[in-house]
Structure formats: structure tokens, C-alpha cells
Amino acid sequence: MTTSMELKEGLARENTQCGAISIRLLELKIPMYAVKNQNVRLECHYDLEGETLYSVKWYKDGNEFYRFVPRDMPPAQVFPLPGVAVDMHNSSESQVVLSSVQLSTSGLYRCEVSGEAPYFQTVTENNRMTVVALPEEGPRITGGKPRYQIGDTVKVNCTSGRSKPAALLNWFINGEAADQSLLKGPHIIVTGREGLETSVLGLQFVVKQKHFKKGDMKLKCLATIATIYLKSNEQSIEGERPLRASVLESRGTVAPAESRADRVQAAGSRLFYNPRLSVLVLCCLLFRWLLMR
């Protein structure tokens, strides 16, 4: 037996084929990506162009989960669907708010707007939304040393924590993207009931003079997920520097500076051994001895 709703939908399709459509769907706003556990607003803006609104329906992967019919009481109705939780208080004829979206909320969403009798003109449009689980913290760099010298081998890993999908990792040396030949991986580790993914990307190369900029080498790991997540971690590594004593030796031996005390002592030594002064002293002593006689 054909229901009233099925009859109206049949009329809508028939009138669509005959070109008797005046309703226009102006804009469908469905985010390409949404973050797990956040609320998401789906918007459907339309122009009835003089027609009376009969219904607005929302579908996920072909299954209806929300309907708004102005003349019904109440006008809004929800149909249970796994992964979809509708916030009835904030939903209306032009928008649907999904509460605390989960990975299972991902799918193809469609808005369908229909006018009243006798034509039940209908317009529809759809877009896909993917729910993303983000890492709890930014990427971590492990395996590095505080100092390297030319000829040493750098062998480090960058790890981005559990997410869905796995984070895309990139290495940079002094701000320039590392050559693909220096990369090891990526390796993806899947864990948990939801299949969250941990990504690891290694970097390995032999240190050369060109890797040091003003004595330092900077290693940065960048983690991205779609267009909604971008985090980085950077380590600054020092090159081995020559000791200061070695630098002084290379310039040649420097004679120690003469101190003031040395000059005074030298002056005293010259005064004590002056031969003229010695003769004068002896003459004075002889003259005094003659007077006393």
C-alpha cells in the first residue's frame, strides 16, 4: 500500500522531470573535517521563491535521521542512527546540530528541501564529512645527542601519538625539507578498539660541515592531519667547538708581561751593584776614620 509520504515524493520526482522547479538550494554548509567529541553544525540554506515549505530532511549515507515539517506538531523529528546524535534544541528548518561527533559519524550527508502541494518540488545536495581523532600532544623527537661533530651519524625518530587518521610527518634540517633518501619509514602502529594510529618517521644522515649554521644544527619534525591539525617540535644541536687553549697555542707562544713588581726589583738590583756608588761610600768611610785620629 502506497503511503501519503511516498505519494508526495513520487509527485516531487515527476515534477522535477517536467522542469516545474522554482525552489533553489542556495548553500549547503557541511565541514569537510570535524574533530572527535566536538559539536558540529550542518546548514542548509534555500529560497522557496514563493512556494510554501513542506519539509526539510537530512540523510547520512542514504538513511534519514532528521526531518522538519512546519505543519506537524512538533515540527522536528529524529530517527535513530548509529553515530548520529542530534541536538534538538539547536536544530531547525535550516540547520542540524550534531552533538559530540564520533569516528562513526563520518559519512555522506544530504539535505533535501520540498515545497507544498500540489507540486512538492524538491531540491537536494550532499557533501562528505570526516571526523578526525587528534593526538593528545605534539610530535616527539627521540634518539638525538646534544652535540655532534663532522663525521658523526645522526639517527633520530619523530613520533606522533594516537590519532585517526595517522599524522603525516615531515623532517626539516635547518629549515629545509630533508631529502627522501635520509628518511626511514613512516611506520604506522594501530592500537585500541577504534584503531587509532601512531606514526613514526626516522631521520638518518652523516654530519657534514654544511649541516652547521653558525655552529648549530636545527632538526624539526612537522605533524599534520588534513587541514585541521599542524604541530611541530624542533631541537637545536651544537657542533663540537675547539678549546680556547688550543686557539691560543695556534697563534704562537706569547711572552709573559713584565709586572710593576718585577720592574722595581730589577731597579733595586741595578742600584745595589753600582760601582761608582761603592767607591763613594768607601771614600766617606776613610775620611771619617782619618778625622777620628
HELIX and SHEET records of a PDB file:
HELIX    1   1 SER A    4  GLN A   17  1                                  14    
HELIX    2   2 MET A   88  ASN A   90  5                                   3    
HELIX    3   3 LEU A  103  THR A  105  5                                   3    
HELIX    4   4 GLN A  180  LEU A  182  5                                   3    
HELIX    5   5 GLN A  209  HIS A  211  5                                   3    
HELIX    6   6 ARG A  244  SER A  250  1                                   7    
HELIX    7   7 ARG A  260  PHE A  272  1                                  13    
HELIX    8   8 PRO A  275  MET A  292  1                                  18    
SHEET    1   A 3 ARG A  24  LYS A  29  0                                        
SHEET    2   A 3 VAL A  40  ASP A  47 -1                                        
SHEET    3   A 3 GLN A  95  LEU A  98 -1                                        
SHEET    1   B 6 TYR A  33  VAL A  35  0                                        
SHEET    2   B 6 THR A 122  VAL A 132  1                                        
SHEET    3   B 6 GLY A 107  GLY A 115 -1                                        
SHEET    4   B 6 LEU A  53  LYS A  60 -1                                        
SHEET    5   B 6 ASN A  63  PHE A  68 -1                                        
SHEET    6   B 6 ALA A  76  VAL A  78 -1                                        
SHEET    1   C 4 ARG A 140  THR A 142  0                                        
SHEET    2   C 4 THR A 153  SER A 163 -1                                        
SHEET    3   C 4 LEU A 196  VAL A 206 -1                                        
SHEET    4   C 4 LEU A 183  THR A 191 -1                                        
SHEET    1   D 5 ARG A 147  TYR A 148  0                                        
SHEET    2   D 5 TYR A 229  GLY A 239  1                                        
SHEET    3   D 5 ASP A 216  ILE A 225 -1                                        
SHEET    4   D 5 LEU A 168  ILE A 173 -1                                        
SHEET    5   D 5 GLU A 176  ALA A 177 -1                                        
END                                                                             
